[in-house]
Amino acid sequence: MSQAFPHADLSGACPFAYDMQQPMRNLAIARSLEQEDVVQKAWYGLCPHHQNTDVSGHWSMWQDLLGETTPAPMIPASTVLRAGEEAGLADWASYMRSRYRL
């Protein structure tokens, strides 16, 4: 475990408690997809809604647990939406804008 999470303090309370449990599960899924050769590379990151102001602080703490070995970028949902629009995915972008109030 220390290799996967080089900055996690394993001597005290669980470093994956509370807000850290979902990212830990998602990372485990990504790594298992790679290990089972389902995908060559699983990308793992956060795509927060612009109104979720708390998530970036939690994500920063999560990135600190991972260290430099595992990239975990944060890309705002509005950036993903713009990229979809620029790629010509107007129907998808319209749905996402409406569904997630972007």
All heavy atoms as an XYZ file, in Angstrom:
803
protein
N       0.813     -1.179      0.000
C       0.000      0.000      0.000
C       0.863      1.251      0.000
O       0.500      2.243     -0.610
C      -0.930      0.001      1.200
C      -1.709      1.275      1.316
S      -3.457      1.121      1.453
C      -3.676      0.874      3.167
N       1.984      1.228      0.648
C       2.817      2.420      0.712
C       3.369      2.800     -0.664
O       3.661      3.960     -0.908
C       3.947      2.240      1.714
O       4.785      1.180      1.316
N       3.515      1.844     -1.570
C       3.992      2.180     -2.914
C       2.915      2.930     -3.697
O       3.210      3.864     -4.437
C       4.391      0.918     -3.677
C       5.652      0.297     -3.156
C       5.981     -0.987     -3.901
O       5.133     -1.590     -4.543
N       7.224     -1.418     -3.802
N       1.668      2.532     -3.525
C       0.575      3.186     -4.241
C       0.248      4.553     -3.649
O      -0.181      5.457     -4.357
C      -0.672      2.305     -4.217
N       0.455      4.699     -2.354
C       0.128      5.943     -1.658
C       1.320      6.362     -0.804
O       1.302      6.269      0.416
C      -1.108      5.746     -0.772
C      -2.299      5.263     -1.530
C      -2.641      3.919     -1.534
C      -3.074      6.142     -2.268
C      -3.732      3.462     -2.238
C      -4.165      5.700     -2.979
C      -4.505      4.349     -2.970
N       2.396      6.831     -1.436
C       3.640      7.085     -0.722
C       3.554      8.161      0.360
O       4.362      8.162      1.281
C       4.614      7.511     -1.825
C       3.755      7.963     -2.945
C       2.496      7.164     -2.850
N       2.573      9.026      0.294
C       2.468     10.102      1.275
C       1.371      9.850      2.312
O       1.066     10.734      3.107
C       2.240     11.440      0.573
C       3.384     11.822     -0.306
N       4.409     12.616      0.114
C       3.674     11.482     -1.581
C       5.280     12.769     -0.865
N       4.859     12.089     -1.907
N       0.774      8.665      2.304
C      -0.283      8.353      3.268
C       0.341      7.956      4.600
O       1.253      7.143      4.661
C      -1.159      7.219      2.741
N      -0.182      8.538      5.671
C       0.256      8.192      7.024
C      -0.555      6.983      7.465
O      -1.745      7.093      7.762
C       0.028      9.367      7.967
C       0.446      9.071      9.399
O       1.004      7.966      9.649
O       0.222      9.934     10.268
N       0.071      5.826      7.506
C      -0.613      4.580      7.851
C      -0.517      4.251      9.334
O      -0.982      3.208      9.771
C      -0.044      3.429      7.014
C      -0.100      3.640      5.500
C       0.542      2.468      4.773
C      -1.523      3.853      5.029
N       0.066      5.144     10.118
C       0.257      4.868     11.548
C      -0.923      5.299     12.403
O      -1.030      4.894     13.550
C       1.521      5.571     12.047
O       1.366      6.977     11.966
N      -1.830      6.092     11.853
C      -2.960      6.578     12.639
C      -4.281      6.137     12.055
O      -4.435      4.999     11.622
N      -5.217      7.069     12.033
C      -6.542      6.786     11.472
C      -6.427      6.470      9.984
O      -5.457      6.844      9.327
C      -7.447      7.998     11.676
N      -7.424      5.785      9.468
C      -7.419      5.409      8.052
C      -7.331      6.653      7.176
O      -8.182      7.555      7.274
C      -8.685      4.630      7.722
S      -8.784      4.164      5.974
N      -6.328      6.738      6.310
C      -6.192      7.917      5.447
C      -7.274      7.993      4.365
O      -7.396      8.991      3.680
C      -4.806      7.755      4.830
C      -4.510      6.305      4.919
C      -5.238      5.790      6.130
N      -8.071      6.946      4.226
C      -9.103      6.907      3.191
C     -10.508      7.075      3.761
O     -11.495      6.856      3.066
C      -9.004      5.607      2.398
C      -7.618      5.361      1.887
C      -6.842      4.365      2.434
C      -7.087      6.164      0.901
C      -5.556      4.152      1.980
C      -5.790      5.969      0.445
C      -5.029      4.958      0.988
N     -10.607      7.479      4.998
C     -11.909      7.672      5.638
C     -12.617      8.900      5.061
O     -11.991      9.787      4.483
C     -11.731      7.830      7.139
N     -13.927      8.900      5.216
C     -14.776     10.030      4.848
C     -14.626     10.415      3.376
O     -14.890      9.613      2.514
C     -14.537     11.208      5.795
C     -14.683     10.811      7.241
C     -13.577     10.727      8.073
C     -15.936     10.458      7.760
C     -13.708     10.324      9.397
C     -16.071     10.053      9.083
C     -14.959      9.993      9.887
O     -15.083      9.578     11.184
N     -14.153     11.624      3.090
C     -14.108     12.121      1.709
C     -13.071     11.412      0.840
O     -13.055     11.616     -0.367
C     -13.823     13.623      1.694
C     -14.961     14.425      2.289
O     -16.125     14.005      2.142
O     -14.692     15.477      2.901
N     -12.218     10.615      1.424
C     -11.161      9.951      0.658
C     -11.556      8.552      0.177
O     -10.850      7.953     -0.603
C      -9.886      9.837      1.492
C      -9.337     11.154      1.942
S      -8.881     12.197      0.541
C      -8.124     13.538      1.390
N     -12.702      8.029      0.632
C     -13.048      6.651      0.279
C     -13.474      6.495     -1.174
O     -13.092      5.532     -1.829
C     -14.111      6.091      1.226
C     -15.444      6.819      1.160
C     -16.460      6.211      2.060
O     -16.730      5.017      1.962
N     -17.039      6.999      2.945
N     -14.246      7.421     -1.718
C     -14.680      7.275     -3.109
C     -13.510      7.384     -4.085
O     -13.391      6.552     -4.990
C     -15.767      8.292     -3.461
C     -16.357      8.078     -4.842
C     -17.069      6.741     -4.973
O     -17.859      6.381     -4.114
N     -16.782      6.000     -6.029
N     -12.611      8.367     -3.925
C     -11.462      8.391     -4.835
C     -10.601      7.133     -4.726
O     -10.085      6.658     -5.733
C     -10.660      9.625     -4.395
C     -11.628     10.472     -3.664
C     -12.635      9.546     -3.060
N     -10.474      6.563     -3.523
C      -9.691      5.338     -3.360
C     -10.335      4.190     -4.139
O      -9.652      3.439     -4.828
C      -9.574      4.980     -1.871
C      -8.653      3.828     -1.577
S      -9.408      2.243     -1.120
C     -10.884      2.622     -0.275
N     -11.660      4.074     -4.066
C     -12.350      3.014     -4.811
C     -12.199      3.221     -6.318
O     -11.964      2.276     -7.063
C     -13.836      2.975     -4.432
C     -14.100      2.388     -3.078
C     -15.569      2.050     -2.879
N     -16.439      3.188     -2.984
C     -16.867      3.937     -1.963
N     -16.484      3.643     -0.747
N     -17.681      4.950     -2.173
N     -12.345      4.465     -6.769
C     -12.221      4.742     -8.207
C     -10.817      4.438     -8.715
O     -10.648      3.904     -9.816
C     -12.589      6.191     -8.502
C     -14.067      6.460     -8.314
O     -14.859      5.555     -8.108
N     -14.436      7.720     -8.352
N      -9.813      4.767     -7.924
C      -8.444      4.461     -8.328
C      -8.221      2.951     -8.359
O      -7.569      2.434     -9.266
C      -7.439      5.128     -7.386
C      -5.970      4.918     -7.739
C      -5.656      5.417     -9.141
C      -5.073      5.600     -6.720
N      -8.790      2.225     -7.400
C      -8.666      0.760     -7.388
C      -9.304      0.162     -8.644
O      -8.749     -0.767     -9.252
C      -9.308      0.187     -6.128
N     -10.441      0.692     -9.060
C     -11.092      0.216    -10.286
C     -10.210      0.497    -11.498
O     -10.015     -0.367    -12.355
C     -12.484      0.852    -10.454
C     -13.434      0.315     -9.394
C     -13.029      0.607    -11.858
C     -14.745      1.077     -9.294
N      -9.654      1.706    -11.567
C      -8.785      2.058    -12.696
C      -7.593      1.113    -12.780
O      -7.249      0.618    -13.860
C      -8.313      3.508    -12.556
N      -6.949      0.857    -11.645
C      -5.772     -0.025    -11.644
C      -6.150     -1.465    -11.979
O      -5.411     -2.165    -12.668
C      -5.055      0.026    -10.291
C      -4.429      1.361     -9.993
C      -3.366      1.696    -11.053
N      -2.988      3.082    -10.972
C      -3.355      4.019    -11.839
N      -4.090      3.716    -12.873
N      -2.964      5.268    -11.692
N      -7.311     -1.933    -11.517
C      -7.705     -3.307    -11.830
C      -8.028     -3.466    -13.313
O      -7.748     -4.511    -13.900
C      -8.885     -3.755    -10.965
O     -10.052     -3.050    -11.292
N      -8.588     -2.431    -13.939
C      -8.833     -2.488    -15.384
C      -7.525     -2.636    -16.149
O      -7.456     -3.375    -17.139
C      -9.575     -1.232    -15.848
C     -11.028     -1.110    -15.416
C     -11.569      0.277    -15.734
C     -11.876     -2.180    -16.081
N      -6.495     -1.965    -15.673
C      -5.173     -2.087    -16.302
C      -4.576     -3.472    -16.055
O      -4.071     -4.119    -16.980
C      -4.224     -1.024    -15.756
C      -4.578      0.375    -16.160
C      -3.757      1.425    -15.441
O      -3.119      1.119    -14.411
O      -3.762      2.563    -15.907
N      -4.645     -3.938    -14.820
C      -4.033     -5.221    -14.465
C      -4.711     -6.400    -15.142
O      -4.071     -7.405    -15.429
C      -4.041     -5.394    -12.948
C      -3.101     -4.437    -12.258
C      -3.287     -4.414    -10.752
O      -4.055     -5.188    -10.192
N      -2.580     -3.508    -10.095
N      -6.008     -6.272    -15.407
C      -6.748     -7.342    -16.079
C      -6.710     -7.199    -17.604
O      -7.399     -7.920    -18.307
C      -8.199     -7.360    -15.585
C      -8.353     -7.679    -14.113
C      -7.936     -9.099    -13.778
O      -8.209    -10.020    -14.586
O      -7.333     -9.284    -12.701
N      -5.920     -6.250    -18.098
C      -5.784     -5.984    -19.528
C      -7.104     -5.645    -20.215
O      -7.289     -5.920    -21.404
C      -5.120     -7.169    -20.244
C      -3.657     -7.309    -19.848
O      -2.997     -6.266    -19.662
O      -3.189     -8.451    -19.719
N      -8.028     -5.042    -19.464
C      -9.270     -4.558    -20.062
C      -8.967     -3.286    -20.852
O      -9.528     -3.058    -21.920
C     -10.339     -4.283    -18.975
C     -11.593     -3.659    -19.569
C     -10.676     -5.577    -18.237
N      -8.075     -2.469    -20.298
C      -7.606     -1.256    -20.965
C      -6.096     -1.198    -20.827
O      -5.517     -1.777    -19.912
C      -8.234      0.032    -20.379
C      -9.739      0.049    -20.571
C      -7.868      0.207    -18.921
N      -5.471     -0.502    -21.747
C      -4.021     -0.345    -21.668
C      -3.645      0.679    -20.599
O      -2.700      0.500    -19.846
C      -3.484      0.081    -23.032
C      -2.026     -0.183    -23.217
C      -1.637      0.045    -24.672
O      -2.051      1.014    -25.306
N      -0.860     -0.876    -25.204
N      -4.410      1.779    -20.549
C      -4.150      2.836    -19.575
C      -5.480      3.413    -19.122
O      -6.293      3.826    -19.942
C      -3.283      3.940    -20.199
C      -3.072      5.145    -19.337
C      -2.135      4.844    -18.197
C      -1.833      6.098    -17.402
N      -1.314      5.815    -16.095
N      -5.718      3.430    -17.818
C      -6.918      4.049    -17.261
C      -6.555      5.435    -16.752
O      -5.610      5.587    -15.979
C      -7.463      3.195    -16.112
N      -7.267      6.435    -17.216
C      -7.032      7.799    -16.761
C      -7.935      8.074    -15.579
O      -9.103      7.702    -15.567
C      -7.301      8.789    -17.892
C      -6.307      8.628    -18.985
C      -6.468      7.905    -20.141
C      -4.978      9.122    -19.011
N      -5.313      7.951    -20.876
C      -4.390      8.695    -20.208
C      -4.230      9.898    -18.136
C      -3.092      9.014    -20.550
C      -2.938     10.223    -18.487
C      -2.380      9.785    -19.677
N      -7.386      8.729    -14.609
C      -8.087      8.949    -13.361
C      -8.006     10.423    -13.008
O      -6.917     10.991    -12.937
C      -7.399      8.094    -12.287
C      -7.909      8.308    -10.902
C      -9.138      7.795    -10.519
C      -7.164      9.013     -9.980
C      -9.609      7.986     -9.249
C      -7.629      9.198     -8.698
C      -8.855      8.692     -8.343
O      -9.323      8.879     -7.082
N      -9.144     11.061    -12.824
C      -9.136     12.473    -12.489
C     -10.482     12.924    -11.963
O     -11.402     12.122    -11.789
N     -10.592     14.201    -11.722
C     -11.817     14.788    -11.189
C     -12.329     15.825    -12.163
O     -11.560     16.632    -12.705
C     -11.536     15.444     -9.835
C     -12.708     16.178     -9.192
C     -13.781     15.179     -8.742
C     -12.227     17.003     -8.010
N     -13.628     15.816    -12.383
C     -14.282     16.781    -13.268
C     -15.376     17.480    -12.452
O     -16.552     17.129    -12.530
C     -14.869     16.033    -14.461
S     -15.613     17.112    -15.675
N     -14.996     18.475    -11.645
C     -15.973     19.084    -10.730
C     -16.880     20.124    -11.399
O     -16.496     20.791    -12.351
C     -15.085     19.769     -9.690
C     -13.877     20.166    -10.467
C     -13.665     19.039    -11.458
N     -18.060     20.231    -10.858
C     -19.005     21.266    -11.252
C     -18.509     22.593    -10.690
O     -17.966     22.650     -9.585
C     -20.380     20.925    -10.675
C     -21.488     21.748    -11.236
N     -21.737     23.027    -10.808
C     -22.406     21.468    -12.194
C     -22.778     23.502    -11.470
N     -23.206     22.572    -12.317
N     -18.686     23.673    -11.436
C     -18.167     24.974    -11.002
C     -18.818     25.476     -9.711
O     -18.261     26.323     -9.035
C     -18.317     26.011    -12.125
C     -19.729     26.320    -12.489
N     -20.451     25.535    -13.356
C     -20.555     27.305    -12.085
C     -21.672     26.031    -13.475
N     -21.761     27.101    -12.718
N     -19.985     24.960     -9.352
C     -20.633     25.380     -8.111
C     -20.190     24.557     -6.901
O     -20.557     24.864     -5.784
C     -22.149     25.319     -8.257
C     -22.682     26.354     -9.220
C     -24.182     26.276     -9.389
O     -24.815     25.297     -9.016
N     -24.760     27.309     -9.975
N     -19.418     23.528     -7.121
C     -18.920     22.705     -6.012
C     -17.573     23.267     -5.564
O     -16.518     22.822     -6.000
C     -18.793     21.250     -6.446
C     -18.473     20.337     -5.293
O     -18.075     20.782     -4.216
N     -18.645     19.046     -5.504
N     -17.612     24.230     -4.689
C     -16.393     24.939     -4.295
C     -15.550     24.161     -3.293
O     -14.369     24.461     -3.129
C     -16.743     26.316     -3.707
O     -17.653     26.137     -2.605
C     -17.411     27.202     -4.758
N     -16.119     23.170     -2.618
C     -15.375     22.412     -1.606
C     -14.492     21.321     -2.189
O     -13.495     20.931     -1.591
C     -16.324     21.756     -0.601
C     -17.103     22.763      0.216
O     -16.604     23.901      0.360
O     -18.191     22.408      0.704
N     -14.857     20.814     -3.349
C     -14.217     19.608     -3.864
C     -12.735     19.800     -4.195
O     -11.943     18.878     -4.045
C     -14.997     19.027     -5.063
C     -14.788     19.867     -6.304
C     -14.615     17.587     -5.317
N     -12.340     20.969     -4.622
C     -10.939     21.145     -5.011
C     -10.001     20.977     -3.820
O      -8.907     20.431     -3.962
C     -10.713     22.493     -5.696
O     -10.994     23.546     -4.803
N     -10.402     21.407     -2.632
C      -9.579     21.201     -1.438
C      -9.445     19.734     -1.086
O      -8.358     19.262     -0.741
N     -10.547     19.004     -1.182
C     -10.512     17.559     -0.913
C      -9.645     16.847     -1.943
O      -8.890     15.933     -1.618
C     -11.920     16.961     -0.925
C     -12.804     17.485      0.141
N     -12.562     17.265      1.478
C     -13.922     18.225      0.085
C     -13.497     17.844      2.193
N     -14.340     18.438      1.369
N      -9.773     17.261     -3.208
C      -8.987     16.628     -4.275
C      -7.501     16.896     -4.087
O      -6.664     16.026     -4.320
C      -9.461     17.087     -5.637
C      -8.938     16.220     -6.739
C      -7.965     16.537     -7.637
C      -9.338     14.889     -7.043
N      -7.741     15.486     -8.490
C      -8.576     14.461     -8.147
C     -10.277     14.022     -6.499
C      -8.725     13.198     -8.704
C     -10.429     12.766     -7.056
C      -9.656     12.369     -8.145
N      -7.177     18.077     -3.631
C      -5.775     18.416     -3.376
C      -5.189     17.501     -2.293
O      -4.057     17.029     -2.414
C      -5.669     19.878     -2.963
O      -4.342     20.214     -2.691
N      -5.970     17.243     -1.242
C      -5.502     16.322     -0.189
C      -5.322     14.916     -0.752
O      -4.383     14.207     -0.396
C      -6.473     16.315      0.989
C      -6.475     17.621      1.766
S      -7.454     17.610      3.288
C      -9.061     17.088      2.747
N      -6.225     14.503     -1.645
C      -6.128     13.187     -2.269
C      -4.872     13.095     -3.128
O      -4.128     12.127     -3.065
C      -7.370     12.917     -3.111
C      -7.272     11.665     -3.912
C      -7.128     11.576     -5.259
C      -7.269     10.328     -3.424
N      -7.045     10.266     -5.639
C      -7.126      9.473     -4.530
C      -7.372      9.752     -2.157
C      -7.094      8.093     -4.408
C      -7.333      8.371     -2.047
C      -7.203      7.564     -3.162
N      -4.598     14.142     -3.912
C      -3.401     14.162     -4.746
C      -2.144     14.042     -3.882
O      -1.183     13.387     -4.272
C      -3.350     15.448     -5.571
C      -4.369     15.490     -6.679
C      -4.444     16.859     -7.331
O      -4.447     17.880     -6.658
N      -4.521     16.873     -8.654
N      -2.165     14.655     -2.709
C      -1.017     14.576     -1.803
C      -0.751     13.145     -1.348
O       0.403     12.749     -1.179
C      -1.216     15.476     -0.580
C      -1.135     16.954     -0.920
O      -0.642     17.298     -2.026
O      -1.579     17.763     -0.082
N      -1.801     12.348     -1.148
C      -1.623     10.944     -0.749
C      -0.928     10.147     -1.852
O      -0.155      9.234     -1.579
C      -2.970     10.284     -0.443
C      -3.720     10.719      0.794
C      -5.062      9.996      0.865
C      -2.906     10.458      2.049
N      -1.229     10.489     -3.093
C      -0.702      9.736     -4.227
C       0.758     10.044     -4.506
O       1.477      9.204     -5.028
C      -1.518     10.047     -5.486
C      -2.984      9.670     -5.450
C      -3.684     10.208     -6.686
C      -3.159      8.173     -5.325
N       1.178     11.229     -4.194
C       2.540     11.610     -4.532
C       2.672     11.837     -6.030
O       1.691     12.043     -6.737
N       3.882     11.777     -6.511
C       4.151     12.063     -7.924
C       3.950     10.850     -8.829
O       4.016     10.963    -10.044
C       5.601     12.570     -8.088
C       5.892     13.849     -7.324
C       6.093     13.620     -5.823
O       6.667     12.594     -5.427
O       5.647     14.477     -5.058
N       3.711      9.686     -8.255
C       3.656      8.448     -9.040
C       2.366      8.289     -9.829
O       2.350      7.604    -10.844
C       3.842      7.222     -8.130
O       2.805      7.231     -7.142
C       5.190      7.254     -7.442
N       1.273      8.899     -9.372
C      -0.015      8.729    -10.036
C      -0.627     10.084    -10.331
O      -1.034     10.793     -9.405
C      -0.992      7.921     -9.142
O      -0.410      6.653     -8.859
C      -2.331      7.727     -9.827
N      -0.697     10.473    -11.580
C      -1.336     11.745    -11.891
C      -2.839     11.663    -11.620
O      -3.478     10.659    -11.911
C      -1.050     11.956    -13.377
C      -0.704     10.609    -13.906
C      -0.191      9.786    -12.760
N      -3.384     12.702    -11.023
C      -4.816     12.777    -10.746
C      -5.269     14.210    -11.023
O      -5.513     14.995    -10.117
C      -5.095     12.376     -9.302
N      -5.358     14.560    -12.308
C      -5.675     15.947    -12.656
C      -7.109     16.325    -12.301
O      -7.973     15.466    -12.122
C      -5.469     15.979    -14.167
C      -5.714     14.583    -14.605
C      -5.225     13.709    -13.478
N      -7.342     17.605    -12.207
C      -8.678     18.141    -12.009
C      -8.989     19.046    -13.204
O      -8.256     19.990    -13.489
C      -8.764     18.941    -10.713
C     -10.154     19.464    -10.446
S     -10.375     20.214     -8.824
C      -9.258     21.602     -8.934
N     -10.059     18.710    -13.920
C     -10.469     19.471    -15.089
C     -11.908     19.920    -14.847
O     -12.797     19.082    -14.702
C     -10.390     18.622    -16.374
C      -8.985     18.063    -16.557
C     -10.828     19.429    -17.588
C      -8.881     16.998    -17.620
N     -12.167     21.221    -14.790
C     -13.532     21.695    -14.543
C     -14.518     21.194    -15.599
O     -14.185     21.075    -16.781
C     -13.400     23.222    -14.611
C     -11.951     23.496    -14.351
C     -11.208     22.317    -14.917
N     -15.731     20.908    -15.160
C     -16.769     20.413    -16.064
C     -17.006     21.372    -17.221
O     -17.251     20.944    -18.351
C     -18.054     20.171    -15.293
N     -16.914     22.667    -16.971
C     -17.125     23.641    -18.042
C     -16.064     23.511    -19.134
O     -16.349     23.727    -20.318
C     -17.134     25.063    -17.476
O     -15.951     25.325    -16.761
N     -14.855     23.127    -18.764
C     -13.788     22.920    -19.749
C     -14.089     21.709    -20.617
O     -13.906     21.738    -21.841
C     -12.431     22.751    -19.036
O     -12.164     23.923    -18.273
C     -11.310     22.502    -20.016
N     -14.581     20.647    -20.002
C     -14.957     19.441    -20.750
C     -16.118     19.756    -21.690
O     -16.117     19.343    -22.855
C     -15.309     18.287    -19.794
C     -15.833     17.081    -20.546
C     -14.105     17.912    -18.943
N     -17.077     20.517    -21.200
C     -18.229     20.894    -22.019
C     -17.785     21.706    -23.232
O     -18.210     21.436    -24.365
C     -19.223     21.694    -21.183
C     -20.496     22.129    -21.892
C     -21.331     20.931    -22.299
C     -21.292     23.052    -21.002
N     -16.916     22.672    -23.021
C     -16.410     23.490    -24.140
C     -15.680     22.629    -25.164
O     -15.833     22.818    -26.369
C     -15.477     24.583    -23.616
C     -16.111     25.940    -23.556
C     -15.140     27.072    -23.313
N     -14.054     26.812    -22.390
C     -14.140     26.906    -21.063
N     -15.279     27.240    -20.501
N     -13.096     26.671    -20.313
N     -14.881     21.686    -24.696
C     -14.152     20.805    -25.611
C     -15.122     19.979    -26.448
O     -14.902     19.783    -27.649
C     -13.202     19.898    -24.835
N     -16.191     19.502    -25.833
C     -17.206     18.763    -26.575
C     -17.881     19.617    -27.625
O     -18.111     19.175    -28.753
N     -18.194     20.852    -27.258
C     -18.816     21.768    -28.224
C     -17.874     22.036    -29.390
O     -18.297     22.014    -30.551
C     -19.185     23.077    -27.525
C     -20.353     22.934    -26.569
C     -20.601     24.159    -25.716
O     -19.636     24.903    -25.402
O     -21.764     24.377    -25.359
N     -16.609     22.276    -29.084
C     -15.625     22.550    -30.136
C     -15.397     21.337    -31.036
O     -15.022     21.487    -32.191
C     -14.311     23.008    -29.510
C     -14.403     24.387    -28.885
C     -13.185     24.767    -28.069
O     -12.188     23.995    -28.063
O     -13.228     25.824    -27.414
N     -15.634     20.137    -30.500
C     -15.476     18.917    -31.293
C     -16.735     18.595    -32.102
O     -16.785     17.562    -32.770
C     -15.127     17.745    -30.377
N     -17.737     19.461    -32.006
C     -18.948     19.254    -32.799
C     -19.994     18.382    -32.130
O     -20.906     17.892    -32.795
N     -19.901     18.175    -30.846
C     -20.851     17.330    -30.127
C     -21.966     18.180    -29.521
O     -22.187     18.209    -28.314
C     -20.124     16.537    -29.036
C     -18.979     15.648    -29.533
C     -18.207     15.060    -28.370
C     -19.511     14.557    -30.445
N     -22.703     18.861    -30.377
C     -23.721     19.814    -29.931
C     -24.829     19.144    -29.121
O     -25.258     19.689    -28.097
C     -24.305     20.549    -31.134
N     -25.316     17.991    -29.558
C     -26.393     17.313    -28.823
C     -25.917     16.891    -27.432
O     -26.629     17.058    -26.450
C     -26.902     16.094    -29.591
C     -27.683     16.479    -30.835
O     -28.109     17.647    -30.938
O     -27.852     15.598    -31.706
N     -24.738     16.329    -27.371
C     -24.168     15.918    -26.085
C     -23.999     17.134    -25.176
O     -24.375     17.105    -24.004
C     -22.823     15.222    -26.294
C     -22.092     14.952    -25.029
C     -22.262     13.882    -24.203
C     -21.088     15.781    -24.420
N     -21.416     13.994    -23.116
C     -20.691     15.152    -23.226
C     -20.484     16.988    -24.771
C     -19.720     15.681    -22.386
C     -19.524     17.520    -23.932
C     -19.145     16.871    -22.759
N     -23.434     18.214    -25.720
C     -23.197     19.414    -24.930
C     -24.505     20.008    -24.422
O     -24.598     20.438    -23.266
C     -22.418     20.437    -25.753
N     -25.519     20.002    -25.238
C     -26.822     20.518    -24.832
C     -27.395     19.682    -23.687
O     -27.919     20.216    -22.707
C     -27.772     20.515    -26.023
O     -29.051     20.933    -25.629
N     -27.307     18.365    -23.831
C     -27.769     17.471    -22.763
C     -26.996     17.721    -21.472
O     -27.588     17.856    -20.397
C     -27.621     16.004    -23.191
C     -27.831     15.060    -22.033
C     -29.114     14.764    -21.589
C     -26.742     14.497    -21.366
C     -29.313     13.917    -20.511
C     -26.933     13.656    -20.288
C     -28.214     13.369    -19.862
O     -28.403     12.547    -18.790
N     -25.674     17.787    -21.547
C     -24.856     17.984    -20.354
C     -25.148     19.333    -19.702
O     -25.225     19.426    -18.477
C     -23.373     17.885    -20.710
C     -22.934     16.508    -21.181
S     -23.156     15.229    -19.923
C     -21.750     15.552    -18.893
N     -25.299     20.355    -20.519
C     -25.587     21.699    -19.983
C     -26.910     21.688    -19.211
O     -27.024     22.233    -18.122
C     -25.627     22.708    -21.114
C     -25.710     24.144    -20.648
C     -25.680     25.132    -21.806
N     -24.547     24.980    -22.691
C     -23.305     25.393    -22.431
N     -23.038     25.940    -21.274
N     -22.350     25.232    -23.316
N     -27.903     21.026    -19.790
C     -29.218     20.954    -19.144
C     -29.202     20.027    -17.924
O     -29.673     20.384    -16.850
C     -30.244     20.456    -20.164
O     -31.480     20.212    -19.532
N     -28.652     18.848    -18.102
C     -28.663     17.830    -17.034
C     -27.880     18.273    -15.809
O     -28.295     18.064    -14.678
C     -28.067     16.525    -17.587
C     -27.801     15.441    -16.566
C     -29.119     14.887    -16.018
N     -28.932     13.777    -15.137
C     -28.709     13.864    -13.828
N     -28.643     15.037    -13.246
N     -28.558     12.788    -13.092
N     -26.736     18.893    -16.005
C     -25.871     19.261    -14.884
C     -25.859     20.756    -14.597
O     -25.043     21.235    -13.821
C     -24.458     18.735    -15.126
C     -24.432     17.228    -15.148
C     -24.333     16.527    -16.338
C     -24.543     16.513    -13.965
C     -24.355     15.147    -16.364
C     -24.560     15.124    -13.968
C     -24.466     14.458    -15.170
O     -24.482     13.084    -15.170
N     -26.757     21.484    -15.255
C     -26.884     22.938    -15.031
C     -25.551     23.655    -15.174
O     -25.123     24.396    -14.313
C     -27.508     23.210    -13.670
C     -28.893     22.619    -13.543
C     -29.506     22.923    -12.209
N     -30.774     22.204    -12.124
C     -31.163     21.535    -11.053
N     -30.399     21.507     -9.986
N     -32.298     20.918    -11.054
N     -24.901     23.392    -16.299
C     -23.610     24.013    -16.564
C     -23.822     25.294    -17.323
O     -23.718     25.573    -18.332
C     -22.697     23.036    -17.317
C     -22.290     21.821    -16.508
C     -21.625     20.782    -17.391
C     -21.335     22.234    -15.390
